[in-house]
Amino acid sequence: MASWIPYALLSALFAALTAIFAKIGIKGVDSDLATAIRTVVILLLAWGIALARGATAGLPVLTGRTWLYLVLSGVATGASWLCYFRALKLGPVSKVAPVDKLSVALALLLAVAFLGETISVRGALGAGLILAGTVVLVWA
């Protein structure tokens, strides 16, 4: 098994738990406030891990380009979280989560368009199945 697979599976599990815990915790709370609280927890956790593992030693060698793209990634993540929590506030997890997972198919397309990655027939079929599955779960 490739070394990244266990981490990807854990990511999927934690993402699923995020939706469930958020839906329970967001009752009676503004979705933007809920996102802000969640972000503080993530900030403390991520910096705690980086400090504990000594990863901060790499800070001085980061280039301007690296900083730019990490900041842009953070902005995109923040926008995603704000929209996700608002969607969870307004709709059921069983419909919000599948639409959110369209990000997988969109990431494949964006990787081809902006990173020059190639997509195999299987990859295109998988993206199509994700789209079809989302339509079935949400709108059919």
Backbone as CSV, one residue per row, in Angstrom:
resi,resn,N_x,N_y,N_z,CA_x,CA_y,CA_z,C_x,C_y,C_z
1,MET,0.846,-1.177,0.000,0.000,0.000,0.000,0.895,1.245,0.000
2,ALA,0.531,2.218,-0.820,1.286,3.467,-0.882,1.230,4.166,0.477
3,SER,2.305,4.855,0.836,2.411,5.462,2.164,1.385,6.564,2.413
4,TRP,0.842,7.164,1.366,-0.104,8.256,1.536,-1.533,7.768,1.781
5,ILE,-1.843,6.537,1.465,-3.219,6.036,1.538,-3.801,6.081,2.960
6,PRO,-3.069,5.619,3.975,-3.664,5.716,5.325,-4.009,7.155,5.716
7,TYR,-3.154,8.099,5.328,-3.430,9.497,5.649,-4.653,10.014,4.894
8,ALA,-4.789,9.620,3.646,-5.953,10.036,2.861,-7.239,9.451,3.447
9,LEU,-7.178,8.196,3.881,-8.357,7.576,4.498,-8.706,8.248,5.820
10,LEU,-7.694,8.565,6.614,-7.950,9.291,7.863,-8.509,10.680,7.580
11,SER,-8.014,11.322,6.527,-8.545,12.623,6.135,-10.036,12.527,5.819
12,ALA,-10.421,11.503,5.081,-11.838,11.309,4.744,-12.666,11.069,6.008
13,LEU,-12.141,10.255,6.927,-12.853,9.998,8.179,-13.024,11.281,8.982
14,PHE,-11.949,12.050,9.131,-12.035,13.285,9.894,-12.933,14.315,9.209
15,ALA,-12.933,14.345,7.890,-13.831,15.253,7.164,-15.292,14.868,7.422
16,ALA,-15.573,13.580,7.444,-16.936,13.125,7.741,-17.324,13.508,9.167
17,LEU,-16.414,13.307,10.113,-16.691,13.691,11.498,-16.877,15.194,11.629
18,THR,-16.118,15.957,10.837,-16.265,17.412,10.844,-17.700,17.806,10.528
19,ALA,-18.269,17.202,9.511,-19.646,17.527,9.120,-20.626,17.190,10.236
20,ILE,-20.474,16.031,10.848,-21.399,15.619,11.897,-21.257,16.510,13.123
21,PHE,-20.023,16.702,13.609,-19.804,17.531,14.790,-20.246,18.976,14.538
22,ALA,-19.955,19.496,13.346,-20.329,20.876,13.021,-21.843,21.039,12.998
23,LYS,-22.545,20.106,12.406,-24.009,20.213,12.330,-24.613,20.216,13.731
24,ILE,-24.073,19.396,14.616,-24.576,19.364,15.996,-24.209,20.657,16.719
25,GLY,-22.972,21.128,16.546,-22.487,22.288,17.275,-22.982,23.620,16.764
26,ILE,-23.465,23.663,15.539,-23.828,24.946,14.930,-25.256,25.390,15.269
27,LYS,-26.020,24.510,15.914,-27.406,24.861,16.270,-27.416,26.088,17.176
28,GLY,-28.127,27.119,16.745,-28.259,28.332,17.530,-27.031,29.223,17.522
29,VAL,-26.059,28.947,16.634,-24.826,29.726,16.566,-24.677,30.261,15.142
30,ASP,-24.230,31.490,15.019,-23.950,32.053,13.698,-22.862,31.220,13.031
31,SER,-23.041,30.900,11.768,-22.091,30.021,11.077,-20.696,30.641,10.958
32,ASP,-20.620,31.969,10.836,-19.308,32.619,10.761,-18.574,32.532,12.102
33,LEU,-19.321,32.684,13.207,-18.718,32.535,14.536,-18.240,31.102,14.736
34,ALA,-19.040,30.135,14.313,-18.654,28.731,14.439,-17.373,28.453,13.647
35,THR,-17.271,29.027,12.454,-16.064,28.857,11.642,-14.862,29.495,12.329
36,ALA,-15.055,30.660,12.925,-13.951,31.339,13.629,-13.455,30.499,14.801
37,ILE,-14.374,29.917,15.564,-13.978,29.072,16.694,-13.206,27.858,16.188
38,ARG,-13.734,27.216,15.173,-13.077,26.039,14.593,-11.672,26.389,14.099
39,THR,-11.531,27.560,13.506,-10.253,27.989,12.957,-9.208,28.191,14.052
40,VAL,-9.620,28.738,15.190,-8.692,28.915,16.311,-8.194,27.558,16.797
41,VAL,-9.096,26.588,16.888,-8.700,25.241,17.318,-7.687,24.659,16.328
42,ILE,-7.973,24.780,15.045,-7.066,24.260,14.017,-5.723,24.979,14.067
43,LEU,-5.749,26.296,14.250,-4.526,27.084,14.335,-3.642,26.585,15.479
44,LEU,-4.218,26.419,16.654,-3.453,25.957,17.812,-2.927,24.538,17.600
45,LEU,-3.771,23.679,17.060,-3.362,22.292,16.815,-2.227,22.222,15.795
46,ALA,-2.372,22.923,14.678,-1.364,22.872,13.612,-0.023,23.445,14.084
47,TRP,-0.043,24.595,14.774,1.215,25.176,15.264,1.819,24.314,16.363
48,GLY,0.986,23.712,17.198,1.497,22.815,18.232,2.239,21.636,17.631
49,ILE,1.664,21.046,16.597,2.316,19.914,15.925,3.603,20.367,15.231
50,ALA,3.537,21.505,14.529,4.727,22.011,13.830,5.855,22.304,14.816
51,LEU,5.533,22.896,15.949,6.557,23.188,16.959,7.107,21.908,17.573
52,ALA,6.223,20.974,17.890,6.643,19.720,18.520,7.547,18.901,17.599
53,ARG,7.305,18.958,16.309,8.100,18.175,15.349,9.320,18.938,14.842
54,GLY,9.482,20.190,15.258,10.631,20.978,14.816,10.498,21.492,13.391
55,ALA,9.301,21.480,12.848,9.094,21.892,11.460,9.296,23.389,11.251
56,THR,9.209,24.168,12.325,9.355,25.617,12.177,10.777,26.026,11.811
57,ALA,11.724,25.112,11.903,13.097,25.415,11.505,13.181,25.754,10.022
58,GLY,12.195,25.324,9.249,12.189,25.603,7.816,11.650,26.977,7.451
59,LEU,11.150,27.738,8.411,10.583,29.063,8.112,11.541,30.012,7.395
60,PRO,12.796,30.124,7.818,13.697,31.101,7.167,13.975,30.832,5.692
61,VAL,13.778,29.611,5.242,14.130,29.307,3.851,12.931,29.386,2.899
62,LEU,11.763,29.731,3.407,10.594,29.848,2.536,10.767,31.028,1.594
63,THR,10.456,30.806,0.322,10.573,31.865,-0.680,9.302,32.702,-0.716
64,GLY,9.391,33.831,-1.365,8.208,34.677,-1.542,7.107,33.962,-2.302
65,ARG,7.498,33.187,-3.279,6.518,32.410,-4.063,5.808,31.387,-3.175
66,THR,6.580,30.725,-2.322,5.981,29.751,-1.405,4.988,30.443,-0.490
67,TRP,5.393,31.574,0.099,4.492,32.326,0.967,3.220,32.731,0.221
68,LEU,3.363,33.231,-0.999,2.212,33.666,-1.781,1.207,32.532,-1.950
69,TYR,1.700,31.374,-2.380,0.781,30.277,-2.648,0.223,29.651,-1.370
70,LEU,0.984,29.655,-0.297,0.433,29.166,0.971,-0.631,30.122,1.510
71,VAL,-0.404,31.425,1.338,-1.418,32.404,1.758,-2.675,32.271,0.894
72,LEU,-2.495,32.136,-0.419,-3.654,31.943,-1.290,-4.410,30.666,-0.930
73,SER,-3.682,29.613,-0.598,-4.309,28.375,-0.164,-5.104,28.590,1.127
74,GLY,-4.538,29.373,2.041,-5.240,29.686,3.285,-6.503,30.490,3.044
75,VAL,-6.442,31.443,2.130,-7.635,32.235,1.781,-8.713,31.330,1.187
76,ALA,-8.307,30.444,0.280,-9.259,29.513,-0.327,-9.859,28.582,0.732
77,THR,-9.016,28.101,1.659,-9.512,27.240,2.729,-10.515,27.987,3.595
78,GLY,-10.183,29.208,3.969,-11.093,30.010,4.786,-12.424,30.242,4.088
79,ALA,-12.369,30.582,2.814,-13.608,30.784,2.055,-14.416,29.490,1.986
80,SER,-13.725,28.379,1.780,-14.398,27.075,1.743,-15.082,26.784,3.069
81,TRP,-14.383,26.993,4.171,-14.957,26.711,5.488,-16.154,27.599,5.786
82,LEU,-16.040,28.892,5.456,-17.170,29.801,5.696,-18.399,29.352,4.907
83,CYS,-18.192,29.006,3.653,-19.313,28.549,2.820,-19.851,27.204,3.305
84,TYR,-18.959,26.309,3.708,-19.367,24.981,4.182,-20.209,25.096,5.446
85,PHE,-19.766,25.906,6.401,-20.531,26.047,7.634,-21.871,26.728,7.387
86,ARG,-21.905,27.688,6.467,-23.185,28.330,6.130,-24.118,27.311,5.491
87,ALA,-23.592,26.490,4.595,-24.406,25.451,3.963,-24.915,24.452,5.002
88,LEU,-24.047,24.063,5.952,-24.485,23.136,7.007,-25.555,23.759,7.885
89,LYS,-25.453,25.041,8.123,-26.460,25.757,8.921,-27.814,25.712,8.225
90,LEU,-27.799,25.825,6.901,-29.036,25.940,6.130,-29.574,24.613,5.600
91,GLY,-28.716,23.605,5.491,-29.155,22.364,4.854,-28.711,21.128,5.602
92,PRO,-29.207,19.969,5.180,-28.856,18.710,5.833,-27.461,18.225,5.420
93,VAL,-26.776,17.598,6.345,-25.447,17.049,6.073,-25.503,16.095,4.887
94,SER,-26.579,15.324,4.783,-26.701,14.322,3.723,-26.735,14.935,2.329
95,LYS,-26.977,16.223,2.240,-26.958,16.898,0.940,-25.751,17.835,0.812
96,VAL,-25.372,18.484,1.908,-24.253,19.417,1.873,-22.933,18.679,1.619
97,ALA,-22.700,17.583,2.348,-21.418,16.867,2.224,-21.155,16.364,0.804
98,PRO,-22.148,15.753,0.135,-21.860,15.309,-1.243,-21.520,16.465,-2.192
99,VAL,-22.207,17.585,-2.055,-21.897,18.723,-2.916,-20.486,19.221,-2.620
100,ASP,-20.125,19.284,-1.340,-18.781,19.703,-0.951,-17.724,18.790,-1.571
101,LYS,-18.019,17.519,-1.690,-17.048,16.560,-2.236,-16.899,16.672,-3.746
102,LEU,-17.692,17.526,-4.372,-17.434,17.833,-5.781,-16.045,18.451,-5.937
103,SER,-15.488,18.904,-4.825,-14.132,19.464,-4.855,-13.128,18.452,-5.405
104,VAL,-13.396,17.178,-5.232,-12.493,16.151,-5.766,-12.447,16.231,-7.292
105,ALA,-13.611,16.262,-7.914,-13.665,16.345,-9.374,-13.111,17.689,-9.861
106,LEU,-13.438,18.764,-9.141,-12.921,20.079,-9.524,-11.405,20.131,-9.390
107,ALA,-10.853,19.510,-8.349,-9.399,19.490,-8.177,-8.719,18.751,-9.328
108,LEU,-9.339,17.662,-9.796,-8.783,16.952,-10.945,-8.720,17.866,-12.165
109,LEU,-9.814,18.567,-12.431,-9.854,19.468,-13.589,-8.854,20.614,-13.444
110,LEU,-8.779,21.202,-12.247,-7.852,22.307,-12.029,-6.396,21.843,-12.098
111,ALA,-6.126,20.615,-11.664,-4.763,20.078,-11.753,-4.335,19.925,-13.210
112,VAL,-5.274,19.551,-14.054,-4.980,19.445,-15.486,-4.757,20.843,-16.073
113,ALA,-5.656,21.767,-15.735,-5.610,23.103,-16.327,-4.415,23.924,-15.855
114,PHE,-4.092,23.862,-14.554,-3.077,24.766,-14.004,-1.749,24.109,-13.653
115,LEU,-1.752,22.808,-13.431,-0.510,22.133,-13.043,0.063,21.266,-14.159
116,GLY,-0.675,21.165,-15.243,-0.206,20.359,-16.364,-0.261,18.866,-16.104
117,GLU,-1.004,18.458,-15.084,-1.131,17.031,-14.819,-2.011,16.400,-15.889
118,THR,-1.820,15.133,-16.098,-2.665,14.420,-17.053,-3.705,13.623,-16.272
119,ILE,-4.834,13.450,-16.906,-5.894,12.672,-16.277,-6.134,11.436,-17.147
120,SER,-6.139,10.311,-16.503,-6.349,9.066,-17.232,-7.836,8.884,-17.509
121,VAL,-8.135,7.905,-18.323,-9.535,7.571,-18.589,-10.211,7.183,-17.281
122,ARG,-9.499,6.424,-16.454,-10.051,6.039,-15.150,-10.290,7.258,-14.274
123,GLY,-9.374,8.218,-14.307,-9.537,9.444,-13.531,-10.743,10.240,-13.993
124,ALA,-10.895,10.363,-15.313,-12.053,11.078,-15.860,-13.351,10.353,-15.527
125,LEU,-13.325,9.034,-15.616,-14.502,8.247,-15.254,-14.834,8.432,-13.774
126,GLY,-13.817,8.401,-12.925,-14.034,8.612,-11.492,-14.645,9.973,-11.202
127,ALA,-14.125,11.020,-11.858,-14.674,12.366,-11.678,-16.123,12.413,-12.144
128,GLY,-16.402,11.759,-13.266,-17.789,11.698,-13.759,-18.702,10.962,-12.796
129,LEU,-18.201,9.899,-12.201,-19.004,9.155,-11.228,-19.262,9.973,-9.961
130,ILE,-18.270,10.760,-9.541,-18.481,11.651,-8.395,-19.584,12.647,-8.715
131,LEU,-19.534,13.230,-9.902,-20.567,14.170,-10.323,-21.928,13.484,-10.373
132,ALA,-21.986,12.313,-10.987,-23.254,11.576,-11.074,-23.761,11.207,-9.687
133,GLY,-22.864,10.763,-8.810,-23.272,10.403,-7.454,-23.819,11.594,-6.689
134,THR,-23.215,12.751,-6.888,-23.704,13.956,-6.233,-25.107,14.305,-6.708
135,VAL,-25.314,14.204,-8.014,-26.647,14.492,-8.574,-27.677,13.526,-7.987
136,VAL,-27.333,12.250,-7.906,-28.264,11.256,-7.354,-28.564,11.550,-5.894
137,LEU,-27.534,11.857,-5.107,-27.726,12.090,-3.675,-28.471,13.374,-3.356
138,VAL,-28.293,14.387,-4.189,-28.817,15.707,-3.844,-30.073,16.089,-4.615
139,TRP,-30.072,15.858,-5.927,-31.153,16.399,-6.739,-32.089,15.380,-7.334
140,ALA,-31.774,14.119,-7.285,-32.625,13.111,-7.929,-33.736,12.645,-6.989
